[in-house]
């Protein structure tokens, strides 16, 4: 075929294809803008009703995913692509990737239960799925947790829901567990009284309940005191470090002897 004739034949097809691609892009951009607008309006309406932020984020993610799927199907239908055939194709492919979808669906279902049952909410400090940190977002399939060393970690909702959940923010306060080693022969009663007085003055340590200071155990070096102040979870590490410093300073200033570490003596013939 002559090149000119070939071009004349192909040009309408190429132009029509280019117009269809441009129209599809335009529809996608316009549809995405409308979806984002709808999601923002939904969020604003829920915020005015003072709905829990966790539920708002979850509904936003769900509505956005559903609307984008509907937009893709609508664009395909607009350009004459049979959506029923497309759905059947997806169903066939779904059989092959059923295991993967099963995991996604389990995460989705677990996320719904997390929102409804509310074992924790955004901003809580928790330990779940083997990760400890502050909840930043409860998504459709995963929960975002920022660990104390400032690492954002995504944990599958099914792993969280199927495991033990510790919510350190649920109660008004938590206990800080520390130890103080005394030397053999040290006046443990005086040490206990001193530490109770000094630890109670640590910033953000609660007065009620008062700090616990008692003999925890005995070692070869001497008695070990349990020093346990209480505080809100937001102040946990500040109270932890300040109490450690108070233990060292208080016992040192009062002249308590430094515990001696026992040294094992080996016999001359030991190998």
C-alpha positions as CSV (number, residue, x, y, z in Angstrom):
1,X,0.0,0.0,0.0
2,X,1.2,3.5,-0.8
3,X,2.5,5.4,2.3
4,X,0.2,8.3,1.6
5,X,-2.8,6.0,1.4
6,X,-1.6,4.2,4.6
7,X,-1.4,7.5,6.4
8,X,-4.8,8.6,5.2
9,X,-6.2,5.3,6.5
10,X,-4.4,5.4,9.8
11,X,-4.9,9.1,10.6
12,X,-8.6,9.0,11.5
13,X,-7.9,5.9,13.8
14,X,-4.9,7.6,15.5
15,X,-6.8,10.9,15.9
16,X,-9.8,9.2,17.3
17,X,-7.6,7.1,19.7
18,X,-5.8,10.3,20.8
19,X,-9.1,12.0,21.4
20,X,-10.4,9.1,23.4
21,X,-7.2,9.0,25.6
22,X,-7.4,12.8,26.1
23,X,-11.1,12.5,27.0
24,X,-10.4,9.6,29.4
25,X,-7.6,11.6,31.1
26,X,-9.9,14.7,31.3
27,X,-12.7,12.5,32.8
28,X,-10.3,11.0,35.3
29,X,-9.0,14.4,36.4
30,X,-12.4,15.9,36.7
31,X,-13.8,12.8,38.4
32,X,-10.9,12.7,40.9
33,X,-11.4,16.4,41.7
34,X,-15.1,15.8,42.3
35,X,-14.3,12.8,44.5
36,X,-11.9,14.8,46.6
37,X,-14.4,17.5,46.9
38,X,-17.1,15.0,48.1
39,X,-14.7,13.5,50.6
40,X,-13.8,16.9,52.0
41,X,-17.5,17.9,52.3
42,X,-18.2,14.6,54.0
43,X,-15.3,15.1,56.5
44,X,-16.4,18.7,57.2
45,X,-20.0,17.5,57.8
46,X,-18.8,14.7,60.2
47,X,-16.5,17.1,62.0
48,X,-19.4,19.5,62.6
49,X,-21.3,16.6,64.1
50,X,-18.2,16.0,66.4
51,X,-17.7,12.4,65.1
52,X,-14.7,10.6,66.4
53,X,-11.6,11.4,64.2
54,X,-10.8,7.7,63.9
55,X,-14.2,7.0,62.3
56,X,-13.9,10.1,60.0
57,X,-10.6,8.9,58.6
58,X,-11.9,5.4,58.1
59,X,-15.1,6.6,56.3
60,X,-13.0,9.0,54.1
61,X,-10.7,6.1,53.0
62,X,-13.7,3.8,52.3
63,X,-15.7,6.4,50.4
64,X,-12.7,7.5,48.3
65,X,-11.8,3.9,47.3
66,X,-15.4,3.1,46.4
67,X,-15.9,6.2,44.3
68,X,-12.7,5.8,42.4
69,X,-13.7,2.2,41.5
70,X,-17.0,3.5,40.3
71,X,-15.2,6.3,38.3
72,X,-13.0,3.7,36.5
73,X,-16.1,1.6,35.6
74,X,-18.0,4.7,34.4
75,X,-15.1,5.7,32.2
76,X,-14.9,2.2,30.7
77,X,-18.6,2.2,30.1
78,X,-18.5,5.7,28.5
79,X,-16.0,4.5,25.9
80,X,-18.1,1.4,25.0
81,X,-16.2,-1.2,26.9
82,X,-18.6,-3.8,28.2
83,X,-18.4,-3.5,32.0
84,X,-20.2,-6.8,32.6
85,X,-17.4,-8.6,30.6
86,X,-14.9,-6.6,32.6
87,X,-16.5,-7.6,35.8
88,X,-16.5,-11.3,34.7
89,X,-12.8,-10.9,33.9
90,X,-12.1,-9.5,37.3
91,X,-14.0,-12.4,38.9
92,X,-11.9,-14.9,36.9
93,X,-8.7,-13.1,37.9
94,X,-10.0,-13.0,41.5
95,X,-10.0,-16.8,41.6
96,X,-6.3,-16.8,40.9
97,X,-5.4,-14.1,43.5
98,X,-8.0,-15.2,46.0
99,X,-5.4,-15.8,48.7
100,X,-4.2,-12.2,48.4
101,X,-7.7,-10.8,48.4
102,X,-8.5,-13.0,51.3
103,X,-5.8,-11.2,53.3
104,X,-7.0,-7.8,52.2
105,X,-10.6,-8.7,53.1
106,X,-9.5,-9.9,56.5
107,X,-7.6,-6.7,57.1
108,X,-10.6,-4.7,56.0
109,X,-13.0,-6.6,58.3
110,X,-10.6,-6.3,61.2
111,X,-10.4,-2.5,60.5
112,X,-14.2,-2.3,60.7
113,X,-14.2,-4.1,64.0
114,X,-11.4,-1.8,65.4
115,X,-13.5,1.3,64.5
116,X,-16.7,-0.2,66.0
117,X,-15.3,-1.8,69.1
118,X,-12.7,1.0,69.7
119,X,-10.0,-0.7,71.7
120,X,-7.9,2.3,70.9
121,X,-8.2,5.6,69.0
122,X,-5.9,8.0,67.1
123,X,-3.5,9.5,69.6
124,X,-3.4,6.6,72.0
125,X,-0.1,5.0,73.0
126,X,-0.5,1.2,72.5
127,X,1.3,-2.1,72.0
128,X,-0.4,-4.1,69.3
129,X,0.8,-6.6,66.6
130,X,4.3,-6.5,68.2
131,X,4.6,-2.8,67.7
132,X,4.6,-0.1,70.5
133,X,3.9,3.5,69.7
134,X,1.4,6.2,69.1
135,X,-1.6,5.6,66.8
136,X,-1.5,8.0,63.9
137,X,-4.2,6.5,61.7
138,X,-6.6,3.5,61.5
139,X,-6.8,2.8,57.7
140,X,-8.9,0.5,55.7
141,X,-6.3,-2.3,55.7
142,X,-3.6,-1.2,58.1
143,X,-3.0,0.9,61.2
144,X,-0.2,3.5,61.2
145,X,1.8,3.6,64.5
146,X,4.7,5.9,65.2
147,X,7.2,4.2,67.5
148,X,9.1,6.0,70.3
149,X,12.2,6.3,68.1
150,X,10.0,8.2,65.5
151,X,9.6,5.4,62.9
152,X,6.2,5.2,61.2
153,X,5.2,1.6,61.1
154,X,2.2,0.1,59.2
155,X,0.6,-3.0,60.9
156,X,-2.1,-5.1,59.2
157,X,-5.5,-4.7,60.9
158,X,-6.0,-8.4,61.1
159,X,-2.7,-8.9,62.9
160,X,-3.7,-6.2,65.4
161,X,-7.2,-7.6,66.0
162,X,-6.0,-11.2,66.3
163,X,-3.3,-10.4,68.9
164,X,-3.3,-8.9,72.4
165,X,-3.7,-5.1,72.5
166,X,-2.3,-3.0,75.3
167,X,-3.7,0.5,75.5
168,X,-1.4,2.6,77.8
169,X,-3.7,5.7,77.3
170,X,-6.9,4.0,78.4
171,X,-6.3,4.6,82.2
172,X,-5.6,7.8,84.0
173,X,-2.1,6.7,85.0
174,X,0.5,4.0,84.7
175,X,3.4,2.7,86.9
176,X,7.1,3.2,86.3
177,X,9.1,0.2,87.4
178,X,12.7,0.9,88.6
179,X,15.1,-0.7,91.0
180,X,17.7,0.5,93.6
181,X,20.5,-1.8,94.7
182,X,21.7,-1.3,98.3
183,X,24.9,-2.6,99.9
184,X,25.0,-5.3,102.5
185,X,24.4,-3.8,105.9
186,X,22.9,-0.6,104.6
187,X,19.9,0.8,106.5
188,X,17.1,-0.2,104.2
189,X,14.4,1.5,106.3
190,X,16.2,4.8,106.0
191,X,16.7,4.3,102.3
192,X,13.1,3.5,101.8
193,X,11.9,6.6,103.7
194,X,14.4,8.8,101.8
195,X,13.4,7.6,98.4
196,X,9.7,7.8,99.1
197,X,10.2,11.5,100.1
198,X,12.4,12.4,97.1
199,X,10.6,10.4,94.4
200,X,7.3,12.0,95.4
201,X,8.8,15.4,94.4
202,X,9.7,14.2,90.9
203,X,8.0,16.4,88.3
204,X,4.7,14.9,87.0
205,X,4.9,12.0,89.4
206,X,1.5,11.5,91.0
207,X,0.9,12.1,94.7
208,X,-2.2,9.8,94.6
209,X,-1.3,7.0,94.3
210,X,1.9,7.6,96.1
211,X,5.2,6.1,94.9
212,X,5.8,2.5,96.0
213,X,9.3,1.9,97.6
214,X,9.7,-1.6,99.1
215,X,12.2,-4.4,99.3
216,X,11.9,-6.4,96.1
217,X,14.5,-9.1,96.4
218,X,17.9,-10.0,97.9
219,X,21.1,-10.5,96.0
220,X,24.7,-11.3,97.0
221,X,25.4,-7.5,96.9
222,X,22.5,-6.6,99.3
223,X,18.7,-5.9,99.2
224,X,17.1,-4.6,96.0
225,X,14.4,-1.9,96.4
226,X,11.5,-1.6,94.0
227,X,11.0,2.1,93.2
228,X,7.6,2.6,91.5
229,X,6.2,6.1,90.9
230,X,2.9,6.6,89.0
231,X,2.3,9.1,86.2
232,X,0.3,9.8,83.1
233,X,1.5,7.9,80.0
234,X,2.5,11.2,78.3
235,X,5.1,11.8,81.1
236,X,6.3,8.2,81.4
237,X,9.9,8.6,80.1
238,X,10.4,11.9,81.8
239,X,9.4,10.4,85.1
240,X,11.5,7.3,84.4
241,X,14.7,9.2,83.7
242,X,14.2,11.8,86.5
243,X,13.5,9.0,89.1
244,X,16.6,7.2,88.1
245,X,18.6,10.4,88.7
246,X,16.9,11.0,92.0
247,X,17.7,7.5,93.2
248,X,21.4,8.0,92.4
249,X,21.6,11.5,93.9
250,X,19.6,10.8,97.0
251,X,21.5,7.7,98.0
252,X,24.8,9.3,97.2
253,X,24.1,12.5,99.1
254,X,22.9,10.5,102.2
255,X,26.2,8.6,102.3
256,X,24.8,5.1,101.5
257,X,27.7,2.9,100.6
258,X,28.2,1.7,97.0
259,X,27.2,-2.0,96.6
260,X,30.1,-4.3,96.0
261,X,29.8,-6.8,93.2
262,X,30.7,-10.3,94.4
263,X,33.7,-11.8,92.6
264,X,33.8,-15.6,92.0
265,X,37.1,-17.1,93.3
266,X,38.6,-19.8,91.2
267,X,40.7,-22.5,92.8
268,X,44.3,-23.0,91.7
269,X,43.6,-26.3,90.0
270,X,40.5,-25.1,88.2
271,X,40.6,-25.2,84.4
